[in-house]
Amino acid sequence: MKQLITLTALIFSLLFSNAQTKEQDSLAIQLAFQKQDSAKVDTSIQLIKSFYFSNDYKKALLYIDQSERLSSSLEYHKATAEIKYYKALIYTQKDDYYNALDYYKSSLRIFTKLNDSLGIAKVNNSIGLIEIKRGNYNKGLRYSLSAIDIFENKNLRHELSVAYNNLSEAYFNTNQVDKALEFNLKALDVRKQLRDSAGIISSTKNIAKLYSMRKEHRKAIEYYNIVLTYLDENDIANRGDILPCLGEEYLQFNDYTNATTYLLEGLKINRTIDNKEGILKSLNNIAQLNLQQKKVKLAEYQLNEAFTITKTVDNDALLLKNYKLRVALDSMKGNYKSAFNSQRAYHTLKNKIEKENATPIIFEDDEPLEVKIDTTDTKTPIENNQSTVNNKEYKTLKYITYGLAGLTVLLFLIMVSLWVSKKSKNAVIKSLKDKNKQYKLQNDSILEQTTHLEEMNQVKDRLFSIVSHDLKDSITSVKAFLDLLKEDSISQEEFDQLIPELSENADNAAALLLNLLNWSKSQMQNLEPKPELFNIQDVFREKMNLIEKKVEQKRIIMLDESIKDFAYADRSMIEIVIQNLLANAVKFSRVGDVITVSNRDKNGNILICIEDTGVGISEENQKKLFKNGGFTTRGTNAEKGTGLGLSICKELVELNHGNIWVESEENLGSKFFIELPKAKPIS
C-alpha cells in the first residue's frame, strides 16, 4: 500500500512539474510578444513568481532585473514594489540577509506611499522571518504580528502559514510557551488546508514538544504518534528525532514496555544514520529508564557514552539532562563527592542557559511600517480666520482658567489636611490593633498550653489503663510459676517445660517497662533530640544482630539491601524506632517469611523501609497503629505486645523532623517507612 502511495505521489510530482514548466514556457512566449507597457510587467511578475516557487532563483533574478528597469521607466510603482519584494525573498533563501533587508525596505517604502496594506503586510511578515532567524525574536514578533490581521481578513493561507510559523518560533524562543502552542495549532490548521505535508510534520512535532514542556504528556504522546502516521518508511531522519522523544514521554508514566520499544528503535535508527544528537538523546533517555528500574551499571555505561558524545554535539539541553541523571546515578551508588561535582556542573550550565534565554540578541531598533492614511481636513485661510478666538473670548477664558487654578489649590490643601488627619487616626488604630494582636497571641499561647496539659493528662490515664492490665498479667504469671516451685507443687520436669513461657512473660514485662520509660520521658520531660550525622547502615546491622536469635527460632529469612547513606537525627531515638519495627516484623512473620531492610534517597531526604511478608494489617487496624491509646494483637507464635511501641516510634520520628507511615495488605505483609532529613532542617 505504501509503495502505491509513494508511486502516486511521484507521478503527481512529475505531472505538477511538467504543468509548471508548461506554464513558464507559455508565460515566456507571451512576454516575448508583448509591448513595453504595464501588461508586460504584470506577465513578467507572474513568471518571476513561478520561477521563485519552483526554486529556480537564477532565472527569477534574470527576469527581475529586466522587469525592474521597465517598471521604473513606466513609473509603475506597485509593480516595482512587488519586484523588489521577490528579489528580497530570493536573497532570504540564499541567507543573504543584508541584501534581503535592503530590498524589503525599498519595497516597503513604495507600498507605504501607495497605502497598499496587503503589500505592507507581506513585507513586514518576511522581515519578521529574517529577524527571527537572526535571533532577534521580539523584533520578529512585532513585524509578524503587524501582518496577521490583514492575512486573516483576506484568507491568504500561504502567507498565514508562514506568519503563524514565524510567530510560534518567536514566542517559543522568548519562553512564551502558551502563545507558541496557540500559533503552532493555527499553523497546523492552515497547512492541512494547503496539504503541505512537510509543514504539517513540522507543526505537529512542535505541538508535541510544547505539550511536553507544559507537562501534558498524554497530549504530547498523541501528537508524536500523529507525526509518525505522516512519515513514510524512508524518512528515517524524522523517525530518529521523534522516537526518543516518544519514549521519554512514556517514561513519565513509568510505562517501561512502550518506553523501551521506542527508545531502542530510536537508538538503532540514529546509530544507522550517525545522528550524534539523536544518539545522545536516546542514550540519555535509556539511562533514565534503567535508573528507574535500578539497573545502575547499565545506566552508568550509557551515561558515560552519552557524555562522550556531548563533546561533539553543541546542545546544552541534552548535556544538562546528562548532568542531572549523573547526580541520580552517583547518589544511588553512594558516591556523594561525584554527585556533588555533577550537581555543581548542572547548576552552572542551567544558569548559563537561563541567562542566554533571558537576553535575546538585538541588532536594530526600527519598527514595522504600517499604512498611514492622512485623514486630516485641509482648511482654507478664510476658514482658519473664522475659527480664530477673538480677544474678548480669550480674556474670559483666561479668568476662568485662573479661577479653576485657585479652586484646584484650595481642594489640594483640603485633601492634604484630610490625609494628615486620616494618617494620625490610622496610627492610633494600628497601635490598638497591634496591642489586640499581642493579647490574642498571649491568650492563644495560654490556651495551647492548657490544651497540651489536658492532652498529657488524658494520655497518662490511657497509659496507666494499658500498663496496669498488661504488666499485671505478666508479673502475676511469673509469680504463679515461682509459687508453684516454692511449694513443690510441680516436678522439676514440669517446671523445665514451663521455663520458655516464664521467660517470654519476663521478656514482655521488660519490653513494656522499656517502652513505658522511653515514652513517658518524651511526654513528661520534654525530651529534646540531639541530632548528629550517622550512617543508617550501621544502625541496621546492630539491631539485626539483636534479633538474630528470634529470627533463627522462627526460621525467618533476613535480607539487608541497605546502602551507605546518612541521616541527620538523634541516633539513640532512631535506634529505638528501628528496634521496635524489626521486633514487630519478627513478631508477625511466619516460618519461611522474609524481612527486608533498605534505604534510598527521596527528594533530598533518606527513606528507610522495613518490609516483611508476614500476616499483614487490615485497613481498620492500620488506622489505630500510631494513636496514643495503644493497639496490639498477638504474634504468629501467640507473642504478646505492649501496644505502645508504634506510638513511641511516631513521637520519636516526629521529634527529629521526620515522618513514619505504613503500607500493608492482609496475608501479604507490611512495609513501614521512615523519612528523615539528611541535613539540618532550615527553620
N, C-alpha and C positions, 0 to 999 in steps of 0.2 A: 504494500500500500504506500509506504514512504517513498519507494523508488518511483511509483507512478506520480506522486505529488511533486517530487523533485523534477521529473521529466516535464510535467505540465508547466512548472514554474520556469524551466529553462526555455521551453517553446514560447511561453508568454513574453519572456525577456527578449528573445530574439525578434519576435513579432513587433514588440514595443520599440526595440532598437531600430528595426527596419522602418517602422512608421515614423519614428523621429527623424531618421535620415531622409526619408522622402519629404517630410515637412520642411527640413532645412534646405534641401535641393530646390523645392518649389519656391520657397521664400527668396533664395539666392537668384533664381531665374527672374522672379517678379521684380526684384530690386534692380537688376541689370537694365530693365527696360523702362524704369520709371524716370520721370523728370526730376530735376534737382529742387524738390519742394518738400513741404512738411509731410506729405504722404510717404515719400521715400524714407524720411527719417523714422516714421512710425513703423514701416516694414522692417527697417534695419534694427529697431529696438526689439521687435518680435524675434528676429533672427539671433540677436545677442542673447536674449532670454533662453532660447532653445539651446544654443551652444553652452551657456552657463549651466543649465540644468543637466546637460549631458556630460559635464565636466571637461569640455573641450575649451579650456581657457585661452589657448593660443589663438584660435580662430575668433573667439569672442572679442579679444583685445584688438584684433585686426579691424573688425567692423566698428568697434567702439571709437578708435582713432578717426576713421573716415566719417562716421556719423556725428561725432562731436564737432568737427570742423564745419560740417554742413549746417547743423542746428544753430551754431553760433553765428554763422553768416546770415541765416534766416531770422535770427533773434527769436527762435522757437524755444523759449526759456523752460517750459515744462519738460520738453524732450531733453534739453541739456542737463537738467537736474536728474532725470531718470538715467541718462547715460553715465553720468558721474557716479550715481548710486551703484550701478552694476560694475563699474570699474573698481569701486571701493570693495564690493563683495568679492571680486576675484583676488584682490590684494589680501583680503582677510583669509581666504582659503590658502594662500601661499604664506600665511603667518607674517606678512609684511605690514605690521600694524601702523608704522609711521605713515606710509603712503595711503593706507586704507583710511585712517582718521582724517588725513588731509582732504581726500576726495569726499568722504562722508560730510565733512563740514562745509565744503563748497556746495554740495548738493543741498544740504540743509538750509543754507543761506538763500538759495533760489526758491526752494519750496516755501520758505517763510515769507518771502516777498510776494509770492503768489497766493498766500493764505491757503495752501494745499495741505489740509490736516492729515490726509492719508499718507502723503509723501513724507511729511514731518514724522509721523508715527513710525513708518518703515525705517527711516534713517536712525531715529532715536533707539529703536529696538536693536538695530545692528551695532550701533555704538555701545549699547549696553552689553552685548555679547562680547565685544572686544575688551571692555573694561573688566568683565568677569574673568575672561581668560588671562588678563594681566594681573589678577589678584586684587583688583580694585572693586570689591564686592558691593560696598554701599553705593558707590557711584553707578555701578552697573544696574543696581536695583532702581535708582531714580530714573535712569534712561528708559529701562524696560517698562516700568510702571506707567510712564507718561504715554506709552503707546497702546497699552492694553485696551482701554475703553473704546478707542476707535476700531481696533481689530474686532472686538466683540460685537459692536454695533453693526459692523459691515459683514460679520460672519466670515472673516478671512481665515480659513482654517490652517493653511500652511503657515501664515505669519503668526497665528495664535500658538501653533505647535512650538515654534522657535521661541516666542516670547515667554510662554509658560515654562519651557525648559530653562531659559535664562534665569527667570525669577526663582525657580526651585533650586538651581545651583547656587545662586547668590544667597538665598535665605539659608541654605544648608551651611555654606561657608561662613556665615555670620551667626551660626548657632541658633537659628530660629527654626527649630525642628517642625513645629506645628505648621508654620507657613510653608516650609519646604514640602511637607506632605500634601498640603492643600493644592499647591500648584503642580506637583507631580501627578496627582489624581486628575487634575484638569488636562494636563498634557497627554496623559494616557487616553482619556476620553476622545480628545481631538485626533490623536494618532490612530485610534481604532477607526474613526470615521474616514481617515485618509488611507487606511490599510497599509500603514507604514510599519512593516514587521520589525525592522531594526529599531525604530523609535519605540514601539510597543515593548520590546525586550528591555531596552534601556530604562524606560519609565517604570516598568514593573519591578525590575531589580532595585531601583532607587526606593520605591514604595516599601518593598520588603525590608530593606536596610533601615528605613526611617521607623517602621513599626517596631523593629528590633530595638532601636535606640529608645523608643518610648515604652519599652518593656511589655509590648503587646505581642508576645512571642507566637501565639496561635495565628494571629493575622500575618505575621512575618512568614511563618511556615506556609500559609495559604498562598501568598504571593510568590514565594520562591518556587513552589510547585507549579504555579501558573506559568512562570518563566520556562520551566523545563518542558511544558507542553508545546511551547513555541519553537524550541530548538530542534534542529534535525541532527542526525547521527554524526555528521561531520563537524558540527560546531563544538569541538571539544574544548576550545578556549573558554567559552562561556560556561560549559559544564564544570570545568576545573575551577572556575571562580565561584559558582553557586553551591556546589555540593558541600564544601567545607562549611559554608555559612548555614546551610540547611541542617547539617549535622550538629553545629553549635546550638541552633535553636532547640533541637530535640534534647540536648543536654540540660536545658533549663527545666525540663520536666522529668529528668532522670530516666528518660526513655532510651536506655542504653542499646537496645536492639536496633532501632532506627538510626540512632546517632552513629553506631559502629558501622552500619552499612554505608551510609552516605560519606562518612569521614574517610573510610578506607578506599572507597571508589574514587573520591576526590583526590586522595594522595596518589593513587595509581595513575590517574589521568595527568596530574601535574608533573609527576616524575617522567611520564612519557614525553610530554612536550617541553620538559625542562623549564617549567614556570616556577622560578625561585620563590616568588611571593606566594603563589598558590601552595607550594610545598611547605613553606613556613607556616602559613595559616592552618593547613591540615595538621601538621605536627603539633602545633600549639594546642589545637582542639582535641586531638587524640590523647595527648599528655594529660589534659584536663579530665578526659573520660577515665583514664587509668588511675589518676589520683582519686577520683570519686569512688572508684572500685578498689582502692587500697593496693593497687599494683604499682608499688613505689619504684622498684628497679626499672621496670619497663618505661614508666613515666620519665624517670631520670635520663634514660638513654635518648628518648625522643626530644626532651627539652635541650639536651646537650647538642643534638644535631640541629635543632631549630636555632639555637643561639649562634652556632657557627654560620648559618645562612644569613642571620641578621646583619652580619658584617658586609654582605654583598648586596643587601636589599635596603633601600632607603625608605623604610616605613616605620615611623616612630610608634604608631598604634600597636603594631604586631610585636615590636620589641618590648613595649610597655606590658603587654599581656604575658610575654615570656618571663619578665621580671616578677610579675605577680604570682605566676604559677611556681616559680623557683622559691619564693617565700614560703608558699604552702608545702612544697616538697621538703625543704630544709627543716621546717618546723616538725613535719611528720617523722623525719629521721632523727630529730633531736639535735640537729646541727645549728644551734642558735646563733653562733657567730656568723656563719654563712648566710643565715636567714636575715640577720641584721644588715649585712652588706647589700643583699638583694633588695631589702626594703628601702634602704637609703638610695640605691640606684633607681628604684621605681619612683620614689617621690621626686627625685631630681628631674627625671625625664618627664613626669607628669606636670610638674611646674613649668617646664620648658614648653610643652605642648599647649598648656592653658595660656601661657604668655603669648605664644605665636597666634593662637586663635583670637585672643583679645585685642590684638593690634594689627588689623589688616593693612596692607600696603596702600598708600595713597600717592598717585602720580600727579594728578592735576585736580583743580577745584572748580572747573567750569560746570555749569548746569545744563540739562537738556533744554533745547529751544522748543517753544510751543507757538501755535498760531496766535498772533496778537492783532486783532482787527480793531482799527481805530473807530470808535463809535461816538467820539466827541462831536457835538454840533458846532459848526463854524458860524460865528456871528459877524454881522457887518458892523462898521463903526457906529452907524445910527442906532443899532440895537444895543451896543455897548453903552452909548450915551444915555439911552432911555433907562438902562439898568443901574446907572450911577446914583448913589445916595446923595441927596442934597445936604447942605451944611446944617440946616435945622434938625433934620433927622439924625445927623451924625452927633450933634450935641446932646440930643435926647438920649441916644444910645449910650453916650459916654457917662451921663448922670446915672442911668440905670446900672451900668457896669460898676460904678463906684459904690452905689447902694448895695449891690449884691456882694461886693468885696467886703464892705463893712459888716454886713449880716453874716458872711462866712466866718469872719474873725470872731464875732460875738458867739456864734454857735461853737466854734472851736474851743473858746475859753470855757463855755458851759460844759462841754464834753470832757475837757481836762479836769475840771472841778469834780464832775461826777466820777471820773475814773479814779482820782485820788481818794475820794470818799469810799468808793467801792473796794479799792485796794486795801484801805485801812480795815474795813469790815471783814474782808476776806482773810486778813491776817489774824483777826480775833477768832473768826470761825475755824481757821486752820489750827490755831493753838488749842481751841476746845476739842476739835476732832482728835488731835494728837494725844491729848490727855485721856479722852474717852477710849482711844485705841490702846493706850498703855494700861488703863484699868481693866479693859477687856482681856488683854494678854495675861495680866496677873490673875484674873478670875479663871481664865481658861487653864492656866498652869495649876492653880489650886484644884480645880475640878478634875484635871488629868491625874494629879497625884492621888486625889480621893478615889477616883475610879480604879487606879492601879492598886491601891491598898485593898480595895474591896475585892478585886480580882485575885490578889495574892491570898486573901483570906478564904475565898471560895476554893482556890487551888489547894490550899492547906487542908481544908475539910475533905475534899475529894481524895487527896493524898493519903490522909490517915485512914479513910474508909477502905481504900485499896490495900494499904500496907497491913492494917490490923487483921484483915482476913487472910492474906497470903502468908504473912510472917507467922501468924498463929498456927496455920495448918502445918507449915514446915517444921517449926520448933516443937509443936505437940507430937508430931510423928517421930521426931528424933528422941524426945523424952520417953515416949511409949516404948521404943526399942530398948532404950537404956534401962527402964524399969523392969522389963521382962528379963533382961540379962542379970540385973541385980537380984531379982527374986528367984533366979534359977528356974524360971517358968518355961524356958526353951532350951533345947540342946545346943551344943556348940555347932553341930552340923546345920541346924535350922538357922542359927544366927548368921553363920557364914553365907547362907543363901540370901539373907536379908541385907547383908552389907552393901551391895550395889544400890538398893533402894534408899538405904540410910545415907549413903554418900551423895546420891542425887538430891535428896531433901536438904542436906547440908549445903550443897552447891547452890541450890535455889535460894536458900536463905542468904548466903553470902552475896550472890548476884543482886538480890533485892536490896540488900543494905548498901552495896557499892553504888548502884544506880540512884538509890534514895539520897545518899550523901552528895553525889555529883549534882543531882537535880536541885536539891534544897540549897546547895551552895550558890548555884546560878540564880535561883529565885529570890533568896532571902538576904544574900550578902552582896548582891550586885556584882557578880563575877565579871571582872574585866579581862578580856583576852590579851595575851602578849604575843602579837604576831611576829613571825620570822619567815624567812625563805627556806623551805626544806623540800627535799626530793620525795615525792609521794611514793615512788617505787620502794624506798627503804621502809616506809610505814607498812606497805602491803606485805613485804617479806617478814617483818617482825610479827605482825598479827596473824599471818598464816601459820607461822611456827607454833603459836599458842594454841591453835585449834587442830593441830596436826593429829593428835591422838583421837579426838572425836571424829575427825574425818575418816581415819582408818577403821574405827569401830563401826561406823555406818557404811563403810566401803563406798565412799563418795569420791568422784574424780575432781581434783582441784587443778584449774588451769590459770596460769599467770600470763596474761597478754599485755601487761603494763609496759610503758616505755618511760625512759628517764625524762621527768618533767617536774616543774616546781610550782608549789602553791605558797601564797603569802597569807598565813593564818597562824593561830596558836596551835602548835604541833600537838600538845597534850590533849587538847579538846578534840582535834580531828582523829587522834588515835582512839579516843573513847567511841567516837561515832563509827569508825571503820570496824572496831572490835565488835560493837553491838550488831552491825549489819552482817558481818561474817558469821557471828553466833546464830543470828536468825536464819541465815541461809542454810547452815548445817541443820538447825532445828527442824526446818520444813522441807528438807530434802530426803529422798528415799534411797535405798540401796541402788547404786549404779547411776544416780543423778550426777549432774555436772555443775560445779560452781566456778564461775569465771570472774576474774578481776581485770579491769582495763582502765585506761585513761586516754584522753585525746584533747586537742585544742578546740575551744568553742568561742568564737568571737573575742579572742584575746584572753579568755579565762580557761581554767583547767576543768574538764568534765570527767568525774570519776564515776565508774559504773561497777556495781557488784550484782552479778546476774546468777540465778540458779534455775534449774529445770525441775524444781520441786512441785509442790501441790498447788501453788499459786494462791491468789487472794481474790475473793469476789468483789464486784463493784461496790456493793453495800459496805463491806468491811474496809475497803480502801479509804472510804470517807472518814472512818473512825481512827485511822492509824496514828496520825500525828497530833491528835487532840489531847488536851491536858488531862482529861478524865481517865485516860488509860484504856487499853484494849489488848486482850491476849487470847490465844487459843492454844491447845496442846499441839506438840510437835508430832512428827511421824512415828516416834517411839514413845508417845504419850508424855513428852517432856513438858513441864510446866513453864510458864513465863510470868514475869512481874507486871507486864503491861505498861511499864514506864520507859523502856529503852528508847523507842522511837520518839516519844515526847521529848526526852533529853537530847536526842540527836538533833531534832529540829531546833531546840533552843541554842545548842552549841554552834550549829552551822550558821544560823542567822546572826549570832553574836560576831561571827567572822565575815559578815557581809556576803554570805553565800545563800544558796537555795538547795532544798532537798525535795525530791518527789519520787513517785513510784509508778511503774507501768507493769501491769500484771493481768494474767488470764488464768482462770481456774484450770488446774491439771496441766498447764503448760509452763508454769514457772513465773518468776518475778524479776524485775530489773529495778534496783534502787540507784538513783542518780544523785550526785552531789556536784554542784557547780561552785567553784571558789575562785577568787581573784589570783592572778599571778604577780600582781604588784600592789602597792599601797593604793587603795581607792582614793580618787580625788573627791575631797569633801566640798 
